Amino acid sequence: MKIYVLNIGRTIEPYLKEGLSLYEKRIVRYVPFEMIYLREPRGSRNLPEKILKEQEGKVILSALEQIDHPVLLDERGRQLSSSGFSDYLQEAMNRGIKNMGFIIGGPYGFSGEVYRMVPDRISLSGMTFPHQLVRLLFLEQLYRGFTIIRREPYHHS
């Protein structure tokens, strides 16, 4: 199984870039992995929230053609423990999913069209985080999930 993480826009903060790089190097030891940075809509800083989400949604949906199983990282999704998330990953591999894509939206979340097209949703927390920080938090959990599957000593329960 190959895992993609789709993101709207680039990561700006150097400390986040460093952390992402660290976890990307760790994750590829377990599965093929790719971070995809989708272009933000032009003039995104000046667009009303609804229009911005719709334009980002079009970009997201156009990027999903290579993904068998897309998953939104969304505050209203299912909350899983780290062990529960590792079970989720293992089940996806057991089902033969070839390309799984986790989607991190922009600062306002996803458009209605994206919600209609992608029914599988996972929440990292009931708390709200900046979308660029979510990238790092998610990669850490992805790495943790694979160490749990392999019964490596990283995770302590």
Order of alpha helices (4+ residues) and beta strands (2+ residues): beta-alpha-beta-alpha-beta-alpha-beta-alpha-beta-alpha
